[in-house]
Amino acid sequence: MNQEKIGKFIAKCRKEKKITQTELAERLGVTDKSIGNWENGRNMPDLSLFKPLCDELGITINELMSGEKISKEDYQQKLEENIVKTIDYSTKRINKYNTYIGIALMIFGLFISLSAIMMFKSESSWGSVYSVFGIILFVIGLAKITKNIKFTTRILLIIVVFIGSLGILHFTDYISVKHNNIAPRFRTTVLYLGGEQEVLYYDTLFYDVIKCDKDFNIVQNKNYTHEELFNYCESHK
């Protein structure tokens, strides 16, 4: 739909009816600014206002959408054209809102993930929970802004981004354990053994960590017995 043409048509019909923008706004329950935006072609009236607006201006919805008066001979043809234009306009508006919402979710998701890593100590499980929650929000946002691409491509992209994001979190966690000497955030099991040294065992998806007193040691990912864990710490005094 040609918003500029429709806006000029609204202004013309309003003036012909000798109605001010303020009066029309009061009758429709909107602001003067809304009427001005319609007439300047900045945006369109809400679909729910089409009929009340047309009643006030003494025109048909078909004429409003065409932005001009329509003769009886052209009425059917214009009606069919406007139906197609309306569907196209509604689709574009939905896609536009989906894009805005998607971008907002992606930004909010990244913010939550980064904030969780910075705010919660590595020993707290909440850091990993909120980080994953943030990634899920990010992926939902991505799904919203990619609705127009091929379904299989879209699903593949979402899966790759989700797995890739989790991989980045795990890799970052690994680097933190190795260089910052802290507990892994993304662990599946934590086992406290005590002993002469404080021995803790952290099981993650890709590696294990044994804490001997104050040192966090990355070891091979396998099932360790209690004796093996104690022996490891004894040998690394």
N, C-alpha and C positions, 0 to 999 in steps of 0.2 A: 504494500500500500504506500502511496505517495503522501507522506505525512505533511509536507509543505503545502501541497495542493489541497488536502483535506482541511488544514488549518486556515488557509485563506477562505475556503468555502464556509467554514464555521463562522469566521469573522463577518463575511458578507451577509450571511443569513441572519446573524444576530443584529447587525446594523439595519437590515431591511425590516426586522421586527421592532426596531427602536428599543432594544434591550441593552443595557450597559453590562460590562463584564461583571460588575459587582452583583447586579440583579440576577444574572444567569447563574453566578456562583451560589447565591443564596438559594435559588430554586433547586439546584442540583445537589446542594449540601457539600460543596467543595470550596476551595479558596480562590480568590481573584488570580493568584499566581498560577493556579492550575489552568484556568481559562486562557491566560496569557501564553502559557507554554503550549497549549493545544493550537492556538491561533498562529503562533510563531513557528509551528512545525517541530518543536523540540521533542514532544512526545504525543502519544495518543490517549484519548479518554479510556478509562477502564471499560471492558466489554459490558459490565453491568450498567454503565451509564449511557450506552448507545441509544436505547429506546427513550429514556427520559429526555436526553438531549435532543433527539429528533422530534419528540413531541413539542418541546419548547420552541424549536426552530421551524416547525411546520414542514419537515422533510421526511423522507423515508430512510431507513437504515441503508438501503441499497445506494441511495444518493449520497449519503454521508460517506460511505466507503469509496464511492467513485470520486468524490470531491467536486460534484457538479450535478445540475438538474438533468434528469433522464427522461427522454420521450418514451411513450408507450411502446413504440416499435423496437427500441433498443433495451427495454427493461429486462427481458429474459436473458439476453446475452450478457449484459452488465452484471446481472445477478450471479450467473455462473462464474464469470471472471472474478467477482468479489469473494465468492466462496473459496476459490482456490487461493486467492491472495490472503484471505483471513487465516486459512489453515497454515500457509507458509509463514505468515507474520507470527502466529501463535507458537509455531515450532521454533522460530528464531528466538522468541522471547524466552521460551523454556530452556533452550540451549544456552542462552546468555546467562540466565539465573543459575543454571547448573555449573557453568564455568566459574562464576563468582563464588558459589558455595564450595566448589571443588578446590579452588585456589585457597580459600579461607581454611578449609580442612587440612590441606597440605601444610600450610604455614603453621597452623595450630598444632598439628601432629609433630612437626619438627621441633617446635618450641617445647612441647611436653617431653619429648625424648631427650633433648639436650639438657633441659632443666632437671630431669630426673637424675641424669648422670652427675650433674654438678651439685645438686642439693643433697642427695642421699649418699651416705657412706657405702662403701662397697660391701660391707658386712650385712647391710639391710637388703632384704629381698624386694622392698618396694621400688628400688631403683630399676631393677630389671622389669618388674611388672608395668610400671609407668612407661618405660622405654618402649616395650612391645606394644602397649596401648597407643602410644604416639605413632608408631609405625603403622598400626592398623588404621588410624585416622588418616594418615598420609595416603595409604593405598585406597581408602574409600574416596578421598578427594580426587585421586588420579582416575579412579573409575568413572567419576562424574564428568570430568573434563575430556574423557576419551570416548564418550558415548557414540560419536559419529564415525568412528573407525570400524573396520571389519571386526565382527564378533570374535573370531578365533585369534586374530592379531591382538585384540584388546585383552582377552583372557591371558594370552601368553605374556604380554607386557606386564600385566598386573602380577602374575606369578613370579616373573623374573625380578621385578622391582621389590616384591615382598621378600623373596628369598635373599636377594642381594642386600637389602637393607638389614635383614637379620644377620647376614654374613659380616657386614661392616661392623655391626654392634659386637659380634663375637670376636672379630679380629682386634677391634679397639680394646676390648676387655682383656684379650691376651697380652697386648702391648702394655696395658696398665699393670697387669700382674707382674710381667717380666721386668719392667723398668721402674715402676713406682712401688713395688713390693707391697701390694694390697691383695685382698681376697677377690676371687672372680665373682662378678655380679651374676653372670648367667650360668648358674650351677643347678644340677638336678638333685644332688645329695650333699649334705654336710654331716660329717661324723666327728664328734668330739671324743678323744681318747684319753686326754689327761696325761698322766705319767710324770716322770722326773722333768721332762720338758713338756711344754704345752703342745700336744700333737693334735692337729685338726686335719681332716681329709675332705677335700672338695672334689666332687665328680662333675665334670662338664661334658658336653656332647663330643668335644674333640680332643680334650686333654684333661689330665688330673692335676690337682695341686695339693701338696703336702706342706702344712705349716709346722715348722719345728721352732718352737719358742716364738721368735719374732720374724722369722724368715719364711717367705712363701716360695716354695720350690715347684716349678712346673715339671711334671713327670709324664711318662707314657700313660695313655688312657687304657686301663685294664682293671680287673677286679683284684684289689689288694687285701691280703689278710691283715689282721691287727698286728701280728708278729712282723710282717714285712714293713708296715708303717713305722713301728717302733724301731726296728733295725735300721731303717733308712735315716731316721732322725739321729740315732746313735752314731751312725757313720758320717753324719754331716755336722757334728758338733764343732 
